[in-house]
């Protein structure tokens, strides 16, 4: 492999070698720009943290949901004749609780 590379390097023109060196130098100078990338990541992380805290505070400060309105009871409804009939007839409840109903 090394012999092939040396052979290929010997066939390259001086202009091509100069461009390759220049390209290597540009890549080397880009790695010195790493702190700017690091600052970008730092900024993105800080923004994410602030957003997470803001959402957490919003959810913790929200008022609890109001309970649903209670269902109307029988006493709240207007009483008709059938409701009064069942309320006034204790024999019906005795008959429902008796063993004769189970026999029928």
Backbone as CSV, one residue per row, in Angstrom:
resi,resn,N_x,N_y,N_z,CA_x,CA_y,CA_z,C_x,C_y,C_z
1,UNK,0.826,-1.182,0.000,0.000,0.000,0.000,0.873,1.251,0.000
2,UNK,1.901,1.222,0.854,2.755,2.411,0.931,3.480,2.644,-0.385
3,UNK,3.916,1.560,-1.008,4.611,1.706,-2.290,3.669,2.278,-3.339
4,UNK,2.428,1.831,-3.349,1.455,2.364,-4.307,1.194,3.841,-4.057
5,UNK,1.109,4.239,-2.791,0.888,5.646,-2.482,2.083,6.487,-2.904
6,UNK,3.295,6.020,-2.648,4.492,6.766,-3.058,4.558,6.877,-4.570
7,UNK,4.162,5.798,-5.232,4.174,5.812,-6.691,3.139,6.811,-7.200
8,UNK,1.948,6.854,-6.586,0.911,7.792,-7.008,1.329,9.225,-6.699
9,UNK,1.993,9.445,-5.564,2.463,10.784,-5.213,3.521,11.278,-6.189
10,UNK,4.321,10.391,-6.691,5.378,10.801,-7.627,4.790,11.222,-8.970
11,UNK,3.623,10.755,-9.320,2.993,11.111,-10.593,2.124,12.359,-10.498
12,UNK,1.924,12.896,-9.306,1.095,14.100,-9.138,1.894,15.340,-9.506
13,UNK,1.194,16.312,-10.045,1.861,17.568,-10.397,2.052,18.411,-9.143
14,UNK,2.898,19.395,-9.250,3.183,20.286,-8.122,1.953,21.100,-7.754
15,UNK,1.151,21.488,-8.734,-0.066,22.273,-8.470,-1.072,21.444,-7.666
16,UNK,-1.217,20.156,-8.012,-2.151,19.292,-7.291,-1.679,19.072,-5.861
17,UNK,-0.387,18.863,-5.670,0.161,18.706,-4.325,-0.051,19.964,-3.493
18,UNK,0.092,21.142,-4.127,-0.121,22.408,-3.409,-1.580,22.532,-2.981
19,UNK,-2.509,22.125,-3.876,-3.928,22.189,-3.505,-4.255,21.213,-2.362
20,UNK,-3.638,20.041,-2.380,-3.858,19.080,-1.300,-3.350,19.610,0.033
21,UNK,-2.173,20.248,0.011,-1.635,20.829,1.249,-2.545,21.944,1.761
22,UNK,-3.001,22.747,0.814,-3.892,23.850,1.199,-5.187,23.295,1.801
23,UNK,-5.727,22.235,1.237,-6.940,21.607,1.772,-6.710,21.066,3.173
24,UNK,-5.544,20.459,3.411,-5.238,19.945,4.752,-5.147,21.082,5.761
25,UNK,-4.574,22.204,5.337,-4.453,23.346,6.242,-5.835,23.918,6.582
26,UNK,-6.726,23.939,5.594,-8.078,24.452,5.860,-8.827,23.540,6.826
27,UNK,-8.639,22.241,6.679,-9.284,21.312,7.610,-8.708,21.505,9.003
28,UNK,-7.427,21.712,9.103,-6.803,21.958,10.402,-7.306,23.224,11.042
29,UNK,-7.571,24.254,10.247,-8.072,25.509,10.816,-9.533,25.380,11.250
30,UNK,-10.286,24.468,10.634,-11.681,24.259,11.049,-11.766,23.633,12.423
31,UNK,-10.813,22.785,12.763,-10.854,22.164,14.085,-10.587,23.184,15.180
32,UNK,-9.905,24.261,14.834,-9.713,25.308,15.841,-11.006,26.074,16.074
33,UNK,-11.999,25.927,15.194,-13.306,26.559,15.369,-14.219,25.755,16.272
34,UNK,-13.720,24.724,16.912,-14.528,23.870,17.779,-15.174,24.628,18.939
35,UNK,-14.531,25.624,19.535,-15.224,26.333,20.623,-16.527,26.987,20.181
36,UNK,-16.608,27.440,18.924,-17.865,28.034,18.471,-18.950,26.966,18.383
37,UNK,-18.588,25.761,17.987,-19.557,24.668,17.973,-19.964,24.316,19.403
38,UNK,-19.004,24.332,20.282,-19.283,24.024,21.679,-20.239,25.070,22.254
39,UNK,-20.046,26.318,21.866,-20.940,27.371,22.355,-22.356,27.171,21.815
40,UNK,-22.460,26.706,20.578,-23.782,26.435,20.009,-24.510,25.335,20.763
41,UNK,-23.786,24.270,21.096,-24.389,23.188,21.860,-24.774,23.654,23.256
42,UNK,-23.936,24.485,23.823,-24.238,25.011,25.154,-25.511,25.856,25.121
43,UNK,-25.638,26.691,24.090,-26.822,27.537,23.952,-28.073,26.685,23.742
44,UNK,-27.973,25.657,22.912,-29.126,24.789,22.662,-29.542,24.053,23.936
45,UNK,-28.576,23.601,24.706,-28.880,22.901,25.954,-29.533,23.843,26.958
46,UNK,-29.030,25.059,27.041,-29.601,26.033,27.976,-31.037,26.381,27.585
47,UNK,-31.287,26.548,26.291,-32.654,26.864,25.842,-33.600,25.710,26.151
48,UNK,-33.134,24.490,25.959,-33.972,23.328,26.271,-34.289,23.273,27.758
49,UNK,-33.310,23.561,28.589,-33.532,23.538,30.033,-34.531,24.612,30.455
50,UNK,-34.409,25.795,29.889,-35.341,26.884,30.220,-36.754,26.522,29.788
51,UNK,-36.891,25.934,28.619,-38.205,25.522,28.141,-38.813,24.451,29.043
52,UNK,-38.000,23.501,29.473,-38.495,22.446,30.363,-38.954,23.022,31.701
53,UNK,-38.207,23.952,32.240,-38.595,24.577,33.514,-39.876,25.385,33.345
54,UNK,-40.000,26.103,32.230,-41.202,26.907,31.997,-42.435,26.016,31.883
55,UNK,-42.315,24.905,31.166,-43.454,23.994,31.055,-43.790,23.359,32.401
56,UNK,-42.773,23.011,33.171,-43.014,22.443,34.488,-43.737,23.411,35.397
57,UNK,-43.343,24.662,35.356,-44.010,25.671,36.188,-45.439,25.911,35.731
58,UNK,-45.644,25.878,34.423,-46.988,26.095,33.915,-47.921,24.979,34.370
59,UNK,-47.449,23.739,34.331,-48.299,22.635,34.742,-48.490,22.599,36.258
60,UNK,-47.500,23.021,37.015,-47.650,22.990,38.464,-48.539,24.128,38.971
61,UNK,-48.616,25.227,38.260,-49.437,26.356,38.688,-50.852,26.301,38.146
62,UNK,-51.142,25.342,37.294,-52.487,25.292,36.725,-53.484,24.915,37.813
63,UNK,-54.667,25.487,37.728,-55.691,25.234,38.745,-56.219,23.815,38.568
64,UNK,-56.613,23.185,39.661,-57.134,21.812,39.550,-58.451,21.829,38.791
65,UNK,-58.757,20.761,38.114,-60.013,20.737,37.356,-61.211,20.801,38.290
66,UNK,-62.215,21.491,37.854,-63.421,21.609,38.672,-64.191,20.295,38.598
67,UNK,-64.713,19.831,39.713,-65.462,18.569,39.683,-66.767,18.757,38.917
68,UNK,-67.251,17.700,38.312,-68.507,17.836,37.563,-69.674,18.108,38.501
69,UNK,-70.678,18.720,37.962,-71.869,19.036,38.759,-72.536,17.732,39.187
70,UNK,-73.001,17.653,40.420,-73.626,16.408,40.870,-74.918,16.135,40.104
71,UNK,-75.182,14.866,39.917,-76.410,14.476,39.210,-77.613,14.794,40.091
72,UNK,-78.685,15.202,39.484,-79.874,15.514,40.290,-80.433,14.239,40.932
73,UNK,-80.839,14.362,42.173,-81.405,13.224,42.893,-82.912,13.176,42.696
74,UNK,-83.504,12.116,43.187,-84.955,11.976,43.038,-85.675,13.079,43.794
75,UNK,-85.116,13.494,44.912,-85.769,14.545,45.695,-85.726,15.879,44.954
76,UNK,-84.707,16.077,44.121,-84.616,17.325,43.375,-85.607,17.370,42.217
77,UNK,-85.983,16.218,41.700,-86.903,16.183,40.573,-88.322,16.426,41.060
78,UNK,-89.143,16.849,40.133,-90.543,17.062,40.528,-91.193,15.704,40.785
79,UNK,-91.888,15.594,41.872,-92.489,14.323,42.256,-93.800,14.127,41.508
80,UNK,-93.920,12.965,40.883,-95.194,12.654,40.225,-95.930,11.601,41.049
81,UNK,-97.052,11.104,40.540,-97.895,10.192,41.307,-97.227,8.858,41.582
82,UNK,-96.417,8.348,40.649,-95.811,7.031,40.866,-94.772,7.091,41.973
83,UNK,-94.047,8.169,42.066,-93.064,8.297,43.139,-93.765,8.366,44.483
84,UNK,-94.855,9.097,44.537,-95.615,9.180,45.784,-96.236,7.842,46.159
85,UNK,-96.659,7.061,45.160,-97.270,5.772,45.414,-96.266,4.826,46.065
86,UNK,-95.042,4.815,45.559,-94.044,3.924,46.142,-93.614,4.397,47.533
87,UNK,-93.570,5.674,47.728,-93.171,6.186,49.033,-94.242,5.913,50.086
88,UNK,-95.521,5.894,49.695,-96.597,5.760,50.659,-97.022,4.315,50.885
89,UNK,-96.475,3.370,50.157,-96.929,1.987,50.275,-95.831,1.113,50.878
90,UNK,-95.819,0.954,52.216,-94.809,0.090,52.825,-95.053,-1.382,52.536
91,UNK,-96.307,-1.756,52.175,-96.592,-3.156,51.860,-95.786,-3.626,50.644
92,UNK,-95.569,-2.726,49.717,-94.791,-3.094,48.524,-93.385,-3.530,48.932
93,UNK,-92.786,-2.809,49.835,-91.425,-3.145,50.265,-91.431,-4.438,51.081
94,UNK,-92.460,-4.668,51.863,-92.572,-5.924,52.601,-92.733,-7.097,51.642
95,UNK,-93.538,-6.889,50.596,-93.760,-7.946,49.618,-92.483,-8.230,48.840
96,UNK,-91.727,-7.193,48.511,-90.469,-7.394,47.777,-89.443,-8.139,48.623
97,UNK,-89.459,-7.912,49.915,-88.514,-8.578,50.804,-88.963,-9.926,51.302
98,UNK,-90.174,-10.331,50.978,-90.686,-11.590,51.520,-90.208,-12.777,50.686
99,UNK,-90.374,-13.982,51.260,-89.977,-15.201,50.593,-91.008,-15.625,49.537
100,UNK,-92.217,-15.109,49.592,-93.229,-15.491,48.618,-92.857,-15.017,47.229
101,UNK,-92.149,-13.959,47.129,-91.706,-13.472,45.811,-90.706,-14.448,45.211
102,UNK,-89.874,-15.016,46.029,-88.898,-15.984,45.547,-89.580,-17.257,45.079
103,UNK,-90.748,-17.606,45.673,-91.481,-18.814,45.269,-92.166,-18.618,43.939
104,UNK,-92.526,-17.438,43.559,-93.286,-17.197,42.334,-92.433,-17.257,41.107
